[in-house]
Amino acid sequence: MIVRLIVFIAIFFIGWWLYRQFIMFKSKQSPVKSEKTESATKEDTQESMVRCEQCKTFMPRSHAVHDQDARPFCSADHLKTFNHKD
């Protein structure tokens, strides 16, 4: 009786190990699909950078302050300074 239990447990673990090996093999077979998915999500999360007209530093577009002509500035102070300079 105990021998049957040990054999059953051994067969179960061998089957489980083979299943894991098969899953790992299949995931290595199609890396193109996973790379495309990762790059697509990466591109969606990346934001374009703009350069401040006053100090010429780069910042994300969402952090920039824009004037009427859609010129980007890093802060409202630089926007005011640029407008008084002209």
VMD Tcl script that builds the backbone (N, CA, C; Angstrom):
set m [mol new atoms 258]
animate dup $m
set s [atomselect $m all]
$s set {name element resname resid chain x y z} {
  {N N MET 1 A 0.817 -1.189 0.000}
  {CA C MET 1 A 0.000 0.000 0.000}
  {C C MET 1 A 0.864 1.257 0.000}
  {N N ILE 2 A 1.888 1.313 0.843}
  {CA C ILE 2 A 2.760 2.486 0.921}
  {C C ILE 2 A 3.584 2.648 -0.354}
  {N N VAL 3 A 3.921 1.500 -0.980}
  {CA C VAL 3 A 4.693 1.538 -2.220}
  {C C VAL 3 A 3.854 2.189 -3.322}
  {N N ARG 4 A 2.582 1.875 -3.392}
  {CA C ARG 4 A 1.693 2.480 -4.386}
  {C C ARG 4 A 1.591 3.993 -4.179}
  {N N LEU 5 A 1.495 4.426 -2.933}
  {CA C LEU 5 A 1.425 5.843 -2.617}
  {C C LEU 5 A 2.706 6.560 -3.053}
  {N N ILE 6 A 3.840 5.967 -2.775}
  {CA C ILE 6 A 5.118 6.570 -3.168}
  {C C ILE 6 A 5.232 6.642 -4.690}
  {N N VAL 7 A 4.826 5.593 -5.373}
  {CA C VAL 7 A 4.854 5.591 -6.837}
  {C C VAL 7 A 3.905 6.664 -7.379}
  {N N PHE 8 A 2.709 6.761 -6.804}
  {CA C PHE 8 A 1.742 7.771 -7.250}
  {C C PHE 8 A 2.304 9.177 -7.049}
  {N N ILE 9 A 2.905 9.450 -5.921}
  {CA C ILE 9 A 3.492 10.762 -5.653}
  {C C ILE 9 A 4.639 11.042 -6.625}
  {N N ALA 10 A 5.471 10.048 -6.890}
  {CA C ALA 10 A 6.581 10.216 -7.827}
  {C C ALA 10 A 6.064 10.520 -9.233}
  {N N ILE 11 A 5.034 9.806 -9.672}
  {CA C ILE 11 A 4.455 10.045 -10.997}
  {C C ILE 11 A 3.845 11.450 -11.056}
  {N N PHE 12 A 3.184 11.853 -9.983}
  {CA C PHE 12 A 2.586 13.189 -9.939}
  {C C PHE 12 A 3.655 14.268 -10.080}
  {N N PHE 13 A 4.761 14.168 -9.329}
  {CA C PHE 13 A 5.810 15.182 -9.402}
  {C C PHE 13 A 6.541 15.167 -10.738}
  {N N ILE 14 A 6.724 14.008 -11.325}
  {CA C ILE 14 A 7.342 13.941 -12.655}
  {C C ILE 14 A 6.427 14.600 -13.687}
  {N N GLY 15 A 5.143 14.357 -13.599}
  {CA C GLY 15 A 4.185 15.000 -14.502}
  {C C GLY 15 A 4.154 16.504 -14.315}
  {N N TRP 16 A 4.182 16.930 -13.067}
  {CA C TRP 16 A 4.188 18.364 -12.782}
  {C C TRP 16 A 5.458 18.998 -13.320}
  {N N TRP 17 A 6.611 18.378 -13.152}
  {CA C TRP 17 A 7.882 18.895 -13.656}
  {C C TRP 17 A 7.863 18.976 -15.187}
  {N N LEU 18 A 7.343 17.930 -15.849}
  {CA C LEU 18 A 7.236 17.951 -17.310}
  {C C LEU 18 A 6.313 19.075 -17.785}
  {N N TYR 19 A 5.213 19.284 -17.081}
  {CA C TYR 19 A 4.298 20.372 -17.430}
  {C C TYR 19 A 5.002 21.724 -17.322}
  {N N ARG 20 A 5.757 21.953 -16.254}
  {CA C ARG 20 A 6.488 23.214 -16.078}
  {C C ARG 20 A 7.530 23.392 -17.182}
  {N N GLN 21 A 8.205 22.331 -17.551}
  {CA C GLN 21 A 9.192 22.406 -18.622}
  {C C GLN 21 A 8.512 22.758 -19.946}
  {N N PHE 22 A 7.348 22.189 -20.199}
  {CA C PHE 22 A 6.610 22.478 -21.426}
  {C C PHE 22 A 6.183 23.949 -21.458}
  {N N ILE 23 A 5.694 24.459 -20.355}
  {CA C ILE 23 A 5.278 25.867 -20.289}
  {C C ILE 23 A 6.470 26.785 -20.516}
  {N N MET 24 A 7.602 26.490 -19.922}
  {CA C MET 24 A 8.803 27.306 -20.119}
  {C C MET 24 A 9.267 27.229 -21.565}
  {N N PHE 25 A 9.186 26.063 -22.170}
  {CA C PHE 25 A 9.583 25.892 -23.572}
  {C C PHE 25 A 8.681 26.712 -24.481}
  {N N LYS 26 A 7.373 26.680 -24.236}
  {CA C LYS 26 A 6.433 27.436 -25.059}
  {C C LYS 26 A 6.644 28.938 -24.905}
  {N N SER 27 A 6.968 29.404 -23.703}
  {CA C SER 27 A 7.183 30.838 -23.512}
  {C C SER 27 A 8.458 31.299 -24.208}
  {N N LYS 28 A 9.447 30.421 -24.328}
  {CA C LYS 28 A 10.669 30.773 -25.048}
  {C C LYS 28 A 10.471 30.723 -26.554}
  {N N GLN 29 A 9.493 29.970 -27.033}
  {CA C GLN 29 A 9.236 29.835 -28.467}
  {C C GLN 29 A 8.657 31.110 -29.059}
  {N N SER 30 A 7.900 31.870 -28.311}
  {CA C SER 30 A 7.254 33.063 -28.854}
  {C C SER 30 A 7.663 34.323 -28.102}
  {N N PRO 31 A 8.960 34.679 -28.102}
  {CA C PRO 31 A 9.371 35.911 -27.421}
  {C C PRO 31 A 8.971 37.167 -28.192}
  {N N VAL 32 A 8.719 37.032 -29.503}
  {CA C VAL 32 A 8.357 38.193 -30.313}
  {C C VAL 32 A 7.033 38.770 -29.836}
  {N N LYS 33 A 6.092 37.930 -29.516}
  {CA C LYS 33 A 4.797 38.397 -29.059}
  {C C LYS 33 A 4.924 39.138 -27.732}
  {N N SER 34 A 5.685 38.606 -26.799}
  {CA C SER 34 A 5.833 39.262 -25.509}
  {C C SER 34 A 6.634 40.550 -25.639}
  {N N GLU 35 A 7.634 40.598 -26.522}
  {CA C GLU 35 A 8.399 41.823 -26.720}
  {C C GLU 35 A 7.537 42.917 -27.328}
  {N N LYS 36 A 6.671 42.550 -28.272}
  {CA C LYS 36 A 5.787 43.543 -28.864}
  {C C LYS 36 A 4.835 44.097 -27.817}
  {N N THR 37 A 4.337 43.263 -26.966}
  {CA C THR 37 A 3.416 43.714 -25.935}
  {C C THR 37 A 4.118 44.652 -24.967}
  {N N GLU 38 A 5.333 44.301 -24.554}
  {CA C GLU 38 A 6.075 45.146 -23.634}
  {C C GLU 38 A 6.422 46.478 -24.268}
  {N N SER 39 A 6.853 46.470 -25.531}
  {CA C SER 39 A 7.219 47.720 -26.179}
  {C C SER 39 A 5.992 48.590 -26.417}
  {N N ALA 40 A 4.857 47.988 -26.691}
  {CA C ALA 40 A 3.642 48.768 -26.903}
  {C C ALA 40 A 3.227 49.464 -25.611}
  {N N THR 41 A 3.317 48.777 -24.490}
  {CA C THR 41 A 2.959 49.416 -23.232}
  {C C THR 41 A 3.995 50.459 -22.853}
  {N N LYS 42 A 5.244 50.224 -23.195}
  {CA C LYS 42 A 6.285 51.195 -22.904}
  {C C LYS 42 A 6.056 52.475 -23.695}
  {N N GLU 43 A 5.699 52.346 -24.964}
  {CA C GLU 43 A 5.446 53.510 -25.792}
  {C C GLU 43 A 4.227 54.277 -25.300}
  {N N ASP 44 A 3.235 53.580 -24.793}
  {CA C ASP 44 A 2.047 54.254 -24.288}
  {C C ASP 44 A 2.354 55.064 -23.037}
  {N N THR 45 A 3.281 54.602 -22.219}
  {CA C THR 45 A 3.574 55.298 -20.982}
  {C C THR 45 A 4.614 56.393 -21.152}
  {N N GLN 46 A 5.379 56.385 -22.229}
  {CA C GLN 46 A 6.380 57.420 -22.436}
  {C C GLN 46 A 5.726 58.690 -22.933}
  {N N GLU 47 A 6.245 59.809 -22.476}
  {CA C GLU 47 A 5.691 61.104 -22.830}
  {C C GLU 47 A 6.754 61.904 -23.566}
  {N N SER 48 A 6.323 62.726 -24.497}
  {CA C SER 48 A 7.297 63.519 -25.252}
  {C C SER 48 A 7.848 64.637 -24.375}
  {N N MET 49 A 9.084 65.007 -24.670}
  {CA C MET 49 A 9.770 66.052 -23.919}
  {C C MET 49 A 9.758 67.343 -24.731}
  {N N VAL 50 A 9.649 68.463 -24.030}
  {CA C VAL 50 A 9.701 69.779 -24.677}
  {C C VAL 50 A 10.790 70.603 -24.010}
  {N N ARG 51 A 11.297 71.608 -24.723}
  {CA C ARG 51 A 12.377 72.453 -24.208}
  {C C ARG 51 A 11.821 73.808 -23.816}
  {N N CYS 52 A 12.185 74.266 -22.650}
  {CA C CYS 52 A 11.771 75.581 -22.173}
  {C C CYS 52 A 12.379 76.648 -23.076}
  {N N GLU 53 A 11.585 77.624 -23.482}
  {CA C GLU 53 A 12.064 78.691 -24.359}
  {C C GLU 53 A 13.036 79.628 -23.641}
  {N N GLN 54 A 12.946 79.707 -22.343}
  {CA C GLN 54 A 13.794 80.632 -21.582}
  {C C GLN 54 A 15.137 79.998 -21.193}
  {N N CYS 55 A 15.107 78.886 -20.485}
  {CA C CYS 55 A 16.347 78.299 -19.954}
  {C C CYS 55 A 16.839 77.098 -20.750}
  {N N LYS 56 A 16.089 76.655 -21.738}
  {CA C LYS 56 A 16.465 75.563 -22.637}
  {C C LYS 56 A 16.596 74.203 -21.949}
  {N N THR 57 A 15.929 74.004 -20.840}
  {CA C THR 57 A 15.922 72.684 -20.197}
  {C C THR 57 A 14.742 71.873 -20.714}
  {N N PHE 58 A 14.892 70.566 -20.675}
  {CA C PHE 58 A 13.832 69.678 -21.148}
  {C C PHE 58 A 12.962 69.230 -19.984}
  {N N MET 59 A 11.671 69.060 -20.269}
  {CA C MET 59 A 10.720 68.586 -19.274}
  {C C MET 59 A 9.604 67.837 -20.000}
  {N N PRO 60 A 8.847 67.001 -19.299}
  {CA C PRO 60 A 7.713 66.329 -19.939}
  {C C PRO 60 A 6.663 67.354 -20.381}
  {N N ARG 61 A 5.989 67.058 -21.455}
  {CA C ARG 61 A 4.988 67.993 -22.005}
  {C C ARG 61 A 3.897 68.323 -20.987}
  {N N SER 62 A 3.524 67.367 -20.165}
  {CA C SER 62 A 2.447 67.612 -19.198}
  {C C SER 62 A 2.873 68.553 -18.070}
  {N N HIS 63 A 4.181 68.719 -17.840}
  {CA C HIS 63 A 4.668 69.596 -16.781}
  {C C HIS 63 A 4.922 71.014 -17.283}
  {N N ALA 64 A 4.885 71.219 -18.563}
  {CA C ALA 64 A 5.216 72.514 -19.144}
  {C C ALA 64 A 4.053 73.499 -19.010}
  {N N VAL 65 A 4.426 74.785 -18.940}
  {CA C VAL 65 A 3.461 75.888 -18.971}
  {C C VAL 65 A 3.542 76.464 -20.374}
  {N N HIS 66 A 2.391 76.617 -21.042}
  {CA C HIS 66 A 2.385 77.087 -22.427}
  {C C HIS 66 A 1.799 78.490 -22.503}
  {N N ASP 67 A 2.331 79.285 -23.443}
  {CA C ASP 67 A 1.756 80.610 -23.682}
  {C C ASP 67 A 0.734 80.537 -24.814}
  {N N GLN 68 A 0.280 81.702 -25.306}
  {CA C GLN 68 A -0.757 81.728 -26.342}
  {C C GLN 68 A -0.280 81.106 -27.646}
  {N N ASP 69 A 1.013 81.172 -27.919}
  {CA C ASP 69 A 1.571 80.612 -29.147}
  {C C ASP 69 A 2.000 79.163 -28.983}
  {N N ALA 70 A 1.628 78.552 -27.871}
  {CA C ALA 70 A 1.929 77.153 -27.553}
  {C C ALA 70 A 3.419 76.894 -27.381}
  {N N ARG 71 A 4.149 77.919 -26.966}
  {CA C ARG 71 A 5.569 77.726 -26.642}
  {C C ARG 71 A 5.672 77.188 -25.216}
  {N N PRO 72 A 6.509 76.189 -25.000}
  {CA C PRO 72 A 6.602 75.597 -23.654}
  {C C PRO 72 A 7.589 76.339 -22.754}
  {N N PHE 73 A 7.258 76.414 -21.474}
  {CA C PHE 73 A 8.122 76.982 -20.444}
  {C C PHE 73 A 8.088 76.068 -19.236}
  {N N CYS 74 A 9.194 76.049 -18.481}
  {CA C CYS 74 A 9.259 75.152 -17.328}
  {C C CYS 74 A 8.530 75.713 -16.112}
  {N N SER 75 A 8.316 77.039 -16.077}
  {CA C SER 75 A 7.593 77.629 -14.955}
  {C C SER 75 A 6.905 78.912 -15.405}
  {N N ALA 76 A 6.005 79.392 -14.567}
  {CA C ALA 76 A 5.312 80.640 -14.876}
  {C C ALA 76 A 6.278 81.819 -14.824}
  {N N ASP 77 A 7.298 81.747 -13.966}
  {CA C ASP 77 A 8.300 82.820 -13.892}
  {C C ASP 77 A 9.057 82.946 -15.208}
  {N N HIS 78 A 9.425 81.838 -15.805}
  {CA C HIS 78 A 10.129 81.894 -17.082}
  {C C HIS 78 A 9.216 82.410 -18.188}
  {N N LEU 79 A 7.945 82.111 -18.121}
  {CA C LEU 79 A 6.978 82.637 -19.075}
  {C C LEU 79 A 6.906 84.150 -18.960}
  {N N LYS 80 A 6.825 84.672 -17.732}
  {CA C LYS 80 A 6.769 86.125 -17.508}
  {C C LYS 80 A 8.054 86.796 -17.966}
  {N N THR 81 A 9.196 86.198 -17.643}
  {CA C THR 81 A 10.493 86.758 -18.043}
  {C C THR 81 A 10.613 86.796 -19.558}
  {N N PHE 82 A 10.190 85.749 -20.220}
  {CA C PHE 82 A 10.261 85.694 -21.677}
  {C C PHE 82 A 9.358 86.746 -22.310}
  {N N ASN 83 A 8.160 86.956 -21.739}
  {CA C ASN 83 A 7.231 87.937 -22.275}
  {C C ASN 83 A 7.721 89.367 -22.057}
  {N N HIS 84 A 8.384 89.646 -20.931}
  {CA C HIS 84 A 8.919 90.988 -20.673}
  {C C HIS 84 A 10.160 91.262 -21.498}
  {N N LYS 85 A 10.875 90.214 -21.878}
  {CA C LYS 85 A 12.081 90.367 -22.693}
  {C C LYS 85 A 11.719 90.816 -24.107}
  {N N ASP 86 A 10.608 90.338 -24.647}
  {CA C ASP 86 A 10.218 90.669 -26.022}
  {C C ASP 86 A 9.681 92.044 -26.154}
}
mol reanalyze $m
mol bondsrecalc $m
mol representation Tube
mol addrep $m
